[in-house]
Amino acid sequence: MNVEHLVHMANQIGQFYQSLPDHVESVSSTASHIRRFWEPRMRAAMYAHLDQAGGVGLSPLLLEALRTQRAELEPKAAAAR
């Protein structure tokens, strides 16, 4: 899985939702989109990037969404490790 591509896609999602007037809604909507439309291996690769490289390249909104919504976003098999 190409992490650079995932980072780019995630940042595009975050950029779209960042236009919402409420910051909490922006974070929540970004996480909700990733949960609904990204398959588990994509989310697992993103969390591996977050854990191993600190999420280099991710926007602040994405970092916040991934960190605050981890329990809902991280695939269950990866969370059990």
CNS distance restraints for C-alpha pairs under 8 A (distance, minus, plus):
assign (resid   1 and name CA) (resid  42 and name CA) 7.52 0.50 0.50
assign (resid   1 and name CA) (resid  45 and name CA) 7.11 0.50 0.50
assign (resid   2 and name CA) (resid   6 and name CA) 6.53 0.50 0.50
assign (resid   3 and name CA) (resid   7 and name CA) 6.05 0.50 0.50
assign (resid   3 and name CA) (resid  45 and name CA) 6.94 0.50 0.50
assign (resid   3 and name CA) (resid  46 and name CA) 6.98 0.50 0.50
assign (resid   3 and name CA) (resid  49 and name CA) 7.19 0.50 0.50
assign (resid   4 and name CA) (resid   8 and name CA) 6.20 0.50 0.50
assign (resid   5 and name CA) (resid   9 and name CA) 6.19 0.50 0.50
assign (resid   6 and name CA) (resid  10 and name CA) 5.97 0.50 0.50
assign (resid   6 and name CA) (resid  42 and name CA) 7.46 0.50 0.50
assign (resid   6 and name CA) (resid  46 and name CA) 7.08 0.50 0.50
assign (resid   7 and name CA) (resid  11 and name CA) 6.06 0.50 0.50
assign (resid   7 and name CA) (resid  46 and name CA) 7.63 0.50 0.50
assign (resid   7 and name CA) (resid  57 and name CA) 6.59 0.50 0.50
assign (resid   7 and name CA) (resid  58 and name CA) 6.01 0.50 0.50
assign (resid   8 and name CA) (resid  12 and name CA) 6.31 0.50 0.50
assign (resid   8 and name CA) (resid  58 and name CA) 7.95 0.50 0.50
assign (resid   9 and name CA) (resid  13 and name CA) 6.37 0.50 0.50
assign (resid  10 and name CA) (resid  14 and name CA) 6.20 0.50 0.50
assign (resid  10 and name CA) (resid  34 and name CA) 7.90 0.50 0.50
assign (resid  10 and name CA) (resid  58 and name CA) 7.58 0.50 0.50
assign (resid  10 and name CA) (resid  62 and name CA) 7.04 0.50 0.50
assign (resid  11 and name CA) (resid  15 and name CA) 5.96 0.50 0.50
assign (resid  11 and name CA) (resid  58 and name CA) 6.27 0.50 0.50
assign (resid  11 and name CA) (resid  59 and name CA) 6.09 0.50 0.50
assign (resid  11 and name CA) (resid  62 and name CA) 6.71 0.50 0.50
assign (resid  12 and name CA) (resid  16 and name CA) 6.32 0.50 0.50
assign (resid  13 and name CA) (resid  17 and name CA) 6.47 0.50 0.50
assign (resid  13 and name CA) (resid  30 and name CA) 6.47 0.50 0.50
assign (resid  13 and name CA) (resid  33 and name CA) 7.81 0.50 0.50
assign (resid  14 and name CA) (resid  18 and name CA) 5.81 0.50 0.50
assign (resid  14 and name CA) (resid  26 and name CA) 7.72 0.50 0.50
assign (resid  14 and name CA) (resid  27 and name CA) 7.97 0.50 0.50
assign (resid  14 and name CA) (resid  30 and name CA) 5.69 0.50 0.50
assign (resid  14 and name CA) (resid  59 and name CA) 7.62 0.50 0.50
assign (resid  14 and name CA) (resid  61 and name CA) 6.36 0.50 0.50
assign (resid  14 and name CA) (resid  62 and name CA) 6.02 0.50 0.50
assign (resid  15 and name CA) (resid  19 and name CA) 7.00 0.50 0.50
assign (resid  17 and name CA) (resid  26 and name CA) 5.09 0.50 0.50
assign (resid  17 and name CA) (resid  27 and name CA) 7.68 0.50 0.50
assign (resid  17 and name CA) (resid  29 and name CA) 6.56 0.50 0.50
assign (resid  17 and name CA) (resid  30 and name CA) 6.10 0.50 0.50
assign (resid  18 and name CA) (resid  23 and name CA) 7.31 0.50 0.50
assign (resid  18 and name CA) (resid  26 and name CA) 5.31 0.50 0.50
assign (resid  18 and name CA) (resid  27 and name CA) 7.84 0.50 0.50
assign (resid  18 and name CA) (resid  61 and name CA) 7.50 0.50 0.50
assign (resid  19 and name CA) (resid  26 and name CA) 7.53 0.50 0.50
assign (resid  20 and name CA) (resid  25 and name CA) 7.07 0.50 0.50
assign (resid  20 and name CA) (resid  26 and name CA) 5.79 0.50 0.50
assign (resid  21 and name CA) (resid  25 and name CA) 8.00 0.50 0.50
assign (resid  21 and name CA) (resid  26 and name CA) 7.82 0.50 0.50
assign (resid  22 and name CA) (resid  26 and name CA) 6.30 0.50 0.50
assign (resid  23 and name CA) (resid  27 and name CA) 6.34 0.50 0.50
assign (resid  24 and name CA) (resid  28 and name CA) 6.13 0.50 0.50
assign (resid  25 and name CA) (resid  29 and name CA) 5.80 0.50 0.50
assign (resid  26 and name CA) (resid  30 and name CA) 6.06 0.50 0.50
assign (resid  26 and name CA) (resid  61 and name CA) 7.93 0.50 0.50
assign (resid  27 and name CA) (resid  31 and name CA) 6.28 0.50 0.50
assign (resid  27 and name CA) (resid  61 and name CA) 6.39 0.50 0.50
assign (resid  27 and name CA) (resid  62 and name CA) 7.49 0.50 0.50
assign (resid  27 and name CA) (resid  64 and name CA) 6.96 0.50 0.50
assign (resid  27 and name CA) (resid  65 and name CA) 5.10 0.50 0.50
assign (resid  28 and name CA) (resid  32 and name CA) 6.03 0.50 0.50
assign (resid  28 and name CA) (resid  65 and name CA) 6.82 0.50 0.50
assign (resid  28 and name CA) (resid  69 and name CA) 7.95 0.50 0.50
assign (resid  29 and name CA) (resid  33 and name CA) 6.07 0.50 0.50
assign (resid  30 and name CA) (resid  34 and name CA) 6.42 0.50 0.50
assign (resid  30 and name CA) (resid  62 and name CA) 7.42 0.50 0.50
assign (resid  30 and name CA) (resid  65 and name CA) 6.69 0.50 0.50
assign (resid  31 and name CA) (resid  35 and name CA) 6.12 0.50 0.50
assign (resid  31 and name CA) (resid  65 and name CA) 5.57 0.50 0.50
assign (resid  31 and name CA) (resid  66 and name CA) 6.89 0.50 0.50
assign (resid  31 and name CA) (resid  69 and name CA) 6.63 0.50 0.50
assign (resid  31 and name CA) (resid  73 and name CA) 7.15 0.50 0.50
assign (resid  32 and name CA) (resid  36 and name CA) 6.12 0.50 0.50
assign (resid  33 and name CA) (resid  37 and name CA) 5.95 0.50 0.50
assign (resid  33 and name CA) (resid  38 and name CA) 7.84 0.50 0.50
assign (resid  34 and name CA) (resid  38 and name CA) 5.22 0.50 0.50
assign (resid  34 and name CA) (resid  43 and name CA) 7.74 0.50 0.50
assign (resid  34 and name CA) (resid  73 and name CA) 7.44 0.50 0.50
assign (resid  35 and name CA) (resid  39 and name CA) 7.91 0.50 0.50
assign (resid  35 and name CA) (resid  72 and name CA) 7.47 0.50 0.50
assign (resid  35 and name CA) (resid  73 and name CA) 5.51 0.50 0.50
assign (resid  38 and name CA) (resid  42 and name CA) 6.03 0.50 0.50
assign (resid  38 and name CA) (resid  43 and name CA) 6.50 0.50 0.50
assign (resid  39 and name CA) (resid  43 and name CA) 6.59 0.50 0.50
assign (resid  40 and name CA) (resid  44 and name CA) 6.01 0.50 0.50
assign (resid  40 and name CA) (resid  74 and name CA) 7.57 0.50 0.50
assign (resid  40 and name CA) (resid  75 and name CA) 5.38 0.50 0.50
assign (resid  41 and name CA) (resid  45 and name CA) 6.06 0.50 0.50
assign (resid  41 and name CA) (resid  75 and name CA) 7.73 0.50 0.50
assign (resid  42 and name CA) (resid  46 and name CA) 6.27 0.50 0.50
assign (resid  43 and name CA) (resid  47 and name CA) 6.26 0.50 0.50
assign (resid  43 and name CA) (resid  73 and name CA) 6.96 0.50 0.50
assign (resid  43 and name CA) (resid  74 and name CA) 6.20 0.50 0.50
assign (resid  43 and name CA) (resid  75 and name CA) 6.81 0.50 0.50
assign (resid  44 and name CA) (resid  48 and name CA) 6.13 0.50 0.50
assign (resid  44 and name CA) (resid  74 and name CA) 6.34 0.50 0.50
assign (resid  44 and name CA) (resid  75 and name CA) 6.29 0.50 0.50
assign (resid  44 and name CA) (resid  78 and name CA) 6.65 0.50 0.50
assign (resid  45 and name CA) (resid  49 and name CA) 6.20 0.50 0.50
assign (resid  46 and name CA) (resid  50 and name CA) 6.18 0.50 0.50
assign (resid  46 and name CA) (resid  55 and name CA) 7.95 0.50 0.50
assign (resid  47 and name CA) (resid  51 and name CA) 6.03 0.50 0.50
assign (resid  47 and name CA) (resid  66 and name CA) 7.86 0.50 0.50
assign (resid  47 and name CA) (resid  74 and name CA) 7.17 0.50 0.50
assign (resid  48 and name CA) (resid  52 and name CA) 5.86 0.50 0.50
assign (resid  49 and name CA) (resid  53 and name CA) 5.37 0.50 0.50
assign (resid  49 and name CA) (resid  54 and name CA) 6.70 0.50 0.50
assign (resid  49 and name CA) (resid  55 and name CA) 5.60 0.50 0.50
assign (resid  49 and name CA) (resid  56 and name CA) 7.80 0.50 0.50
assign (resid  50 and name CA) (resid  54 and name CA) 4.56 0.50 0.50
assign (resid  50 and name CA) (resid  55 and name CA) 3.98 0.50 0.50
assign (resid  50 and name CA) (resid  56 and name CA) 7.49 0.50 0.50
assign (resid  51 and name CA) (resid  55 and name CA) 7.20 0.50 0.50
assign (resid  55 and name CA) (resid  63 and name CA) 6.97 0.50 0.50
assign (resid  58 and name CA) (resid  62 and name CA) 6.00 0.50 0.50
assign (resid  58 and name CA) (resid  63 and name CA) 6.26 0.50 0.50
assign (resid  59 and name CA) (resid  63 and name CA) 6.29 0.50 0.50
assign (resid  60 and name CA) (resid  64 and name CA) 6.15 0.50 0.50
assign (resid  61 and name CA) (resid  65 and name CA) 6.15 0.50 0.50
assign (resid  62 and name CA) (resid  66 and name CA) 6.02 0.50 0.50
assign (resid  63 and name CA) (resid  67 and name CA) 6.05 0.50 0.50
assign (resid  64 and name CA) (resid  68 and name CA) 5.88 0.50 0.50
assign (resid  65 and name CA) (resid  69 and name CA) 5.71 0.50 0.50
assign (resid  65 and name CA) (resid  70 and name CA) 7.86 0.50 0.50
assign (resid  66 and name CA) (resid  70 and name CA) 5.50 0.50 0.50
assign (resid  66 and name CA) (resid  73 and name CA) 7.40 0.50 0.50
assign (resid  69 and name CA) (resid  73 and name CA) 6.13 0.50 0.50
assign (resid  70 and name CA) (resid  74 and name CA) 5.49 0.50 0.50
assign (resid  74 and name CA) (resid  78 and name CA) 6.79 0.50 0.50
assign (resid  74 and name CA) (resid  79 and name CA) 6.31 0.50 0.50
assign (resid  75 and name CA) (resid  79 and name CA) 6.30 0.50 0.50
assign (resid  76 and name CA) (resid  80 and name CA) 6.26 0.50 0.50
assign (resid  77 and name CA) (resid  81 and name CA) 6.95 0.50 0.50
